[in-house]
Amino acid sequence: MEPTNQTVDSPFVLLKLTDDPGLQPLLFSLFLSMYLVTILGNLLIILAVSSDSHLHTPMYFFLCNLSFTDICLSTSILPKMLVNIQSQSQSITYAACLSQVFFVLAFLVFENCLLSAMAYDRYVAICHPLMYSVIMNPQFCFQLVLVSLSTGVVDALLHTLMVLRLSFCTDLEIPHFFCELAQVIKPACTDTLINNILVYFLSVLLGGSSLSGIIFSYSQIICSLLRVPSPGRKYKAFSTCGSHLLVVLLFYGTGFGVYISSAVTDSSRTSAVASMMYSVVPQMMNPFIYSLRNKDMKKAVRKIISKTEFWG
């Protein structure tokens, strides 16, 4: 196969969701429903927090940013997939594919860092309650979010620029439902060793550092709570951490699931399905986890819904 310049007009071809035309409408309805639930659920969280002054705290500030990230990440993947299902075409242009690589990476890393910042917020609230308002001041919270977003953008930009240096063969098939970095690199005809090293190194560095921060925060929280004599205070403290822990388990659990499925199976479709679930399901479930387990959030959501019904 002859290598071609990366500005070639030939589009990439993504993996089909199914070879059965009869399942196309069902899959379109399924993913459209997932996308709408993700958008509406996360928008509801943002509106509820913004409209209730009692929720203008660091924890809910981070939650709003998490919801924003989930909306952006889902929007980076699902609309193009829905268009492909509807048109029964799996093609995506080179520019659109690289744009998708950039935005998916940027928002995945942003969410990864946000989860670590949220764990630190819970650590300060439980282990240093008297210093909470001093440490977690608005300026510091904004800086944490800005650093998290900047980390995601720099990581995504670095990987995207590294892909731009590659030349691709005439066979531009990507064994995935969307343009995931590791899969986009595979059809390249030039040496991808540096790209692959960078993928694994930054994945371990960013994912490992965030996960280590979360584990450290919760280990300190547990040690602090074990010294608390009141069962009521223990339960209240654990309940404030429960939603965040579920989100962390869902995000990293599905991530490890993708890694394991890629390691134990040679099926590109199985690996693609696992990666798809990692990039879509946590973002859809996060609003339910926070709204169903948090009394203040449920109260704020009810207010928003009642106002909507009133104006309707």
Beta strands, then each sheet from edge to edge (+ up, - down):
strand 1: 12-14
strand 2: 91-92
strand 3: 173-174
sheet 1: 2+ 1- 3-
end
